[in-house]
Amino acid sequence: MKKKLFVCCTMAMAAALLMPTMTSCESFHLQDEQQQEQPAGKAHVKLRFVSASQPSSSAKAAVAPMFDAATRASLVANGKELTDLYILDYDKATGKLLQVLHQTSKAADFAEPDLTLDYGEHTLKVIATRSTASTLLDATSTPWAITDNILTPVSSATEPVVWTSDKTSDSFGAVKDITVAVGQNEVAVIALKRLVAKMVVNSTDVFPDDCSTIDATFNEYRTINWQTLDVMDYVKNQRSSDVSSLAGTTGTTLAYFVLCPKDGYSADITFTMNRKNNPTPYATITVPNVRLERNKITTITGSFYNHRASLSLSIKDEWQQEGNDINI
């Protein structure tokens, strides 16, 4: 009888010892399966912007502040502040546009926005610019309404398809893939690349007393497609510059920023030097085959008001090291 009791007790104790072990194993496998699933939720992602030509490791840039903590952040290119920042947040897997932010330089966190993004993989597309009256257009070329400085979910039937402006100025773009994970507030460093060429007109003449405007007429790109982040809408356009305040001076240059495709393009440019109270211009000059390339400066030098000889055309590097020289 005692032997039977001992055996029963021993078996009961063994079973009791095994039960927690089995429960623990079952619990471990259950937790492991739960960790593999991506739960619904959101996290904060802080954006920081650098020039694509600025050498720095992403690790360093992620932890080191780009701006003095005691001052408000800004985006400055060649000494001039950019005024508008557009950020479009896409689901990387489906390509669906999720939300849009148009941030102006008046925002308290301009140039360092803090985005709230769903867990998962995203593609961020960015345009930073100081162009005049920039806006977003839908597929029907209708302005896409958005409240400035508020991250706006895209829930309507229409969505922004292109970016455009009334007058192109210095502009940059970028595409950045990021992964938003559970319990991680991230810093995403985005390298901006210039989307424009700069054309400089250098008149060697003294500006006449009755000078009024200089018109530059040429074919140029007016919009950027958000899907490709490349230029669209190649149309004839006229840029008019009021030079009346330059009367009697010499050595002053005019600058034009021009959207360019990734491989650049060439255009015939006609300059018309107008005068006050007289419909007949001082001169009209066409410069053929002017080469315009992203992040390069094309300079046209010569006599514009008393045109007798040829002009000099050069593509130089103040933005980028490589350039081309052309004499016409």
C-alpha positions in Angstrom: 0.0 0.0 0.0 2.8 2.3 0.8 4.6 1.5 -2.4 1.5 2.3 -4.5 1.0 5.7 -2.6 4.7 6.5 -3.3 4.4 5.8 -7.0 1.2 7.8 -7.3 2.7 10.8 -5.5 5.8 10.6 -7.7 3.7 10.6 -10.9 1.6 13.5 -9.6 4.7 15.5 -8.8 6.2 14.8 -12.2 3.0 15.9 -13.9 2.9 19.0 -11.8 6.5 19.8 -12.8 5.8 19.2 -16.5 2.7 21.3 -16.6 4.3 24.7 -16.1 7.0 23.8 -18.6 4.5 23.0 -21.3 2.5 26.1 -20.5 5.7 28.2 -20.7 6.6 26.7 -24.1 3.1 27.3 -25.4 3.3 30.9 -24.2 6.7 31.5 -25.8 5.4 30.3 -29.3 2.3 32.5 -29.0 4.4 35.6 -28.1 6.7 34.9 -31.0 3.8 34.7 -33.5 2.4 37.9 -32.1 5.7 39.7 -32.5 5.9 38.7 -36.2 2.6 40.4 -36.9 2.6 44.2 -37.7 0.1 45.8 -35.4 -1.9 48.9 -36.4 -0.6 52.1 -35.0 1.4 55.2 -35.7 4.8 56.7 -34.8 6.5 60.1 -35.1 9.2 60.6 -37.7 11.3 63.7 -37.6 12.7 64.9 -41.0 16.0 66.6 -41.5 17.3 67.9 -44.8 20.8 68.1 -46.2 22.3 68.9 -49.6 23.0 65.8 -51.8 26.5 67.1 -52.2 27.1 67.5 -48.5 29.3 64.7 -47.3 28.0 63.1 -44.2 27.1 59.6 -43.0 23.4 59.0 -42.4 24.2 57.8 -38.9 25.9 61.0 -37.9 23.3 63.1 -39.6 20.5 61.3 -37.7 21.9 62.1 -34.3 23.7 65.4 -34.9 21.4 68.5 -35.2 21.6 70.2 -38.6 20.7 73.6 -37.0 21.5 75.5 -33.9 19.1 74.4 -31.3 18.7 78.0 -30.1 17.5 79.2 -33.5 14.6 78.4 -35.7 15.4 75.9 -38.5 15.5 77.1 -42.1 16.4 75.8 -45.6 19.0 78.1 -47.2 20.5 77.7 -50.7 23.3 80.1 -51.8 22.4 82.6 -49.0 18.6 82.7 -49.8 15.9 81.0 -47.8 13.6 78.5 -49.4 10.0 79.4 -48.7 7.9 76.3 -49.3 8.2 72.6 -48.5 6.0 69.9 -50.0 6.0 66.4 -48.6 3.9 63.6 -50.0 3.6 60.3 -48.1 3.0 57.2 -50.2 2.4 53.5 -49.1 5.5 51.9 -50.6 3.9 48.6 -51.4 0.7 49.9 -53.1 1.9 53.4 -54.3 -1.2 54.9 -52.7 -0.9 58.5 -51.6 -1.7 58.6 -47.9 -1.2 62.2 -46.8 0.3 65.6 -47.8 2.0 68.4 -46.0 2.6 71.9 -47.5 4.8 73.7 -45.0 5.6 77.4 -45.4 8.5 79.3 -43.9 6.1 80.7 -41.3 5.7 77.3 -39.6 7.4 77.0 -36.2 9.0 73.7 -37.3 9.7 74.7 -40.9 12.5 72.5 -42.4 12.3 70.1 -39.4 8.7 68.7 -39.6 7.5 66.0 -37.3 5.3 63.6 -39.2 2.9 61.0 -37.8 3.1 57.9 -40.0 1.4 54.5 -39.9 3.6 51.5 -39.0 5.0 50.0 -42.2 7.0 51.0 -45.3 6.6 54.5 -46.8 8.0 56.5 -49.7 8.3 60.2 -49.0 8.5 62.6 -52.0 9.7 66.1 -51.4 10.0 69.4 -53.2 11.6 72.4 -51.4 11.4 75.7 -53.3 11.4 79.5 -53.2 9.4 79.8 -56.5 6.6 82.3 -56.7 3.0 81.2 -55.9 3.8 77.5 -56.0 0.8 75.1 -55.9 -0.4 71.5 -56.3 -2.7 70.5 -59.2 -4.9 67.4 -59.7 -5.3 65.4 -62.9 -7.7 68.0 -64.3 -5.1 70.8 -63.6 -7.3 72.1 -60.8 -5.6 73.4 -57.7 -5.7 70.8 -55.0 -6.9 72.4 -51.8 -4.8 72.0 -48.7 -4.4 73.9 -45.5 -0.9 75.1 -45.0 1.3 73.6 -42.3 -1.2 70.8 -41.5 -0.5 67.1 -42.3 -3.6 66.3 -44.4 -4.9 62.8 -45.1 -5.8 62.1 -48.7 -9.4 60.8 -48.6 -11.0 62.6 -51.6 -11.5 61.2 -55.1 -8.8 63.6 -56.4 -5.2 63.9 -55.4 -2.2 66.1 -56.3 -0.6 64.9 -59.5 1.8 67.8 -60.3 3.6 70.7 -58.7 3.8 74.1 -60.5 4.4 77.8 -59.8 3.8 81.2 -61.4 7.5 81.8 -61.6 10.3 79.2 -61.2 13.0 79.9 -58.7 15.6 77.8 -56.9 14.0 74.3 -56.3 15.1 71.0 -54.9 13.6 67.5 -54.8 14.1 64.1 -53.2 12.6 60.6 -52.8 13.2 58.7 -49.5 12.0 55.2 -48.5 11.6 54.7 -44.8 10.3 52.0 -42.5 8.2 53.0 -39.4 8.5 50.3 -36.7 6.6 49.7 -33.4 7.9 51.8 -30.5 10.5 53.7 -32.5 10.4 57.4 -33.0 12.8 57.9 -35.9 14.8 60.7 -37.6 14.9 60.5 -41.4 17.7 62.3 -43.2 16.7 63.4 -46.7 19.3 64.6 -49.2 17.9 67.2 -51.6 19.0 67.5 -55.2 18.6 70.7 -57.3 15.9 70.5 -60.0 16.8 73.7 -61.9 19.4 75.3 -64.0 20.4 79.0 -63.6 20.7 81.2 -66.6 22.6 84.5 -66.1 22.4 87.4 -68.5 25.4 89.7 -68.3 25.1 92.9 -70.4 28.3 94.7 -71.0 26.4 97.9 -72.0 25.5 100.8 -69.8 21.8 100.5 -69.3 20.1 103.4 -71.2 18.2 106.2 -69.3 14.9 105.1 -70.9 15.4 101.3 -70.5 12.2 99.6 -69.2 12.2 95.8 -69.4 14.1 92.9 -70.8 12.0 90.0 -72.1 13.4 86.5 -72.4 11.2 84.2 -74.5 11.9 80.5 -74.8 10.4 77.0 -74.3 10.6 75.8 -70.7 9.1 73.2 -68.4 6.4 74.5 -66.0 5.5 71.5 -63.8 6.9 68.5 -61.9 5.2 65.1 -62.0 4.9 63.6 -58.5 5.1 60.0 -59.7 8.5 60.5 -61.5 9.7 63.7 -59.8 10.7 64.8 -63.3 9.5 67.8 -65.3 6.5 68.1 -67.6 4.6 70.6 -69.7 7.1 72.0 -72.2 5.6 75.3 -73.3 6.7 78.6 -74.8 7.0 81.2 -72.0 8.1 84.8 -71.6 10.1 86.1 -68.6 9.9 89.8 -68.2 12.4 91.7 -65.9 12.0 95.3 -65.0 15.4 97.0 -65.4 14.4 100.6 -65.2 16.1 101.0 -61.9 19.4 100.0 -63.5 19.5 103.1 -65.9 23.0 104.5 -66.1 24.7 101.5 -64.5 26.8 98.7 -65.9 28.0 95.3 -64.7 24.6 94.2 -63.3 23.4 90.6 -64.2 20.0 89.1 -64.5 19.3 85.6 -63.3 16.6 83.1 -64.4 16.0 79.7 -62.7 14.6 77.1 -65.1 13.2 73.6 -64.4 15.2 71.0 -66.2 14.8 67.3 -67.0 17.3 64.9 -65.5 19.5 65.0 -68.7 19.1 68.7 -69.3 17.8 70.3 -72.5 18.6 73.1 -75.1 16.5 76.0 -76.1 16.6 79.0 -78.5 16.2 82.1 -76.4 15.1 85.5 -77.7 15.9 88.6 -75.7 14.0 91.8 -76.3 15.3 95.1 -74.8 12.4 97.4 -74.4 12.3 101.2 -73.8 9.9 103.5 -72.0 7.2 105.3 -74.0 8.4 103.7 -77.3 7.0 100.5 -78.9 10.2 100.0 -80.8 12.8 98.0 -78.7 16.5 98.8 -78.6 17.3 95.4 -79.9 16.0 91.8 -80.3 18.5 89.1 -80.1 18.0 85.3 -80.5 20.7 83.0 -79.0 20.3 79.5 -80.4 20.7 76.2 -78.7 21.4 77.4 -75.2 22.2 74.4 -73.0 20.5 74.2 -69.6 21.3 71.5 -67.1 20.4 70.9 -63.5 22.8 72.3 -60.9 24.8 74.2 -63.5 24.9 77.9 -64.4 24.7 79.1 -68.0 26.0 82.6 -68.5 25.3 84.7 -71.6 27.6 87.8 -71.9 27.8 90.6 -74.5 26.3 93.8 -75.8 22.5 93.6 -75.5 21.5 97.2 -76.1 24.1 98.0 -78.8 24.4 94.6 -80.4 27.0 94.6 -83.1 29.2 91.5 -82.5 28.6 88.0 -81.2 27.7 87.1 -77.7 29.6 84.7 -75.4 27.8 81.7 -74.0 29.3 79.6 -71.2 28.1 76.9 -68.8 30.2 77.2 -65.7 30.5 75.7 -62.3 29.4 77.7 -59.4 27.0 74.9 -58.4 28.9 71.9 -59.9 32.4 71.3 -61.0 31.9 70.2 -64.6 30.9 72.7 -67.2 30.9 73.5 -70.9 32.0 76.6 -72.8 30.4 77.7 -76.1 31.3 80.8 -78.2 28.7 82.1 -80.7 
